[in-house]
Amino acid sequence: MPPEWDLIVIGSGSAGLVASRTAARFGANVLLVERSRLGGDCLWTGCVPSKSLIAAAHAAQVARASRNLGVSASRVSVDFAQAMGHVQDAVNAIAPHDSVEALGALGVEVRMGEARFTGGHTLDIDGEEHQFRQALIASGTTPRLPTLPGADAVEILTSDTIWSLDEHPGRLVILGGGAIGSELGQALARLGSHVTIINRENRILPREDPHASAILQASLDRDGVEVLHGRSAVEIASPDGIAGDVVLDDGRRIRFDRLLAALGRDAHLDTLSLRLAGVDTTEHGYVRIDGSLRTTNKRIWAAGDIAGLPKFSHVAGVSGSVAATNALLGLRRKFDDRVVPRVTFTSPEIAAVGLAPSDAVDGKHRVYTIEHSATDRAIAEGDTDGFSQIVVDTRGRVLGGTIVGPRAGESLGELTVAVKARLTTSALAGTTHAYPTFSDSLWNAAIADVQFRMRRGVVGFGIRTLMRLRRATATAARAPQ
């Protein structure tokens, strides 16, 4: 008789790890199956290594710019191999948190191998049959590669494979002007590469506020990153399989020593044999789920990237927790992906949540923007290229916002809570913020809306009436008796 598990989790990325830990804390009998490395993309090829590389690049840039603050530094020298060593050190420091031993201490059993469904409540792991009461698919996605003529004849780097480099590419061409292309392009430029980004959109980070895109574009220009907007690659020519040229749709040829694809990520479900389990997929190749993350098989759930949710580690983690809770406790909690914070970790960082100004064009919303050139902390640090912006409805409820500046993601939590809890600007304005800080600009944006509402309608009329009465009373009190 094959072993039966309360929950089998397929994949040990953010969704799978959080789901497994959640289930173990409920006292469930949990099996976690991983075919590669425990920790998933976030640990090995995504969040951790990219932010470690960005930290090294930031240090180089700070050293170069120190003279602006009266500090003279000798010529900045970058040891790329040592910077990549820092990246690996960060990964190695975090990896034990996701190890077999750490998970085992919580009561999670781990099997390394390939999982494949064999029925509605059974699956095979490298030839060994297992039964489950509930299962969770959290197998993630992989980088999308270009399908251009010549692409098969050249080694194309991705956000998964770039970490094997031990020297920076002299000339790096990046296909894609989204978050990954922008982050890695700027970081590698600061570490010594000549970077060209081929962006088929008409601006960098087209999903974000145009003002934010313009600020980032100016920063990339200063870092020497060349961005070709509105252009597409049509062919790749490489005589040695490493270096070569990208041919653009306008006929230009862009020379590269290494080529990096940052074109998004795709789901790959072929090896799971979902059909045998009665699990449907969407037209875009993701696992089909309902609002509670359950698939078309009532025993099987999906979370994270593979379910077609916004591709962020924090979304994967939260969805994994919701799915595991629903599966084991028989609940139907909805996963709310309407309020998802996102941060692009460029310099400056771009952080946003909720409604954007472009969505607020019906006259029922107001937008308040505080430029960091008017923020004392930004002025003190000589870093005024940024802003804090909120979108509110007619009653003053915060519906969204964007923050651009140093560590903008650290200030986004307050804004996310405000959107999620439907707080008003009165609540933000009534909360004392530390001074001088960058988050002080959010406070000033909230105050601007409170003052606007105080000048209008019944409240404004009441305040003006009260002021007139107090003026009259004061005048009467001063009159000679």
Summary of the structure (lengths in Angstrom):
residues: 481
radius of gyration: 26.4
end to end distance: 103.6
largest distance: 103.6
contacts: 1617
relative contact order: 0.11
helix: 40%
strand: 24%
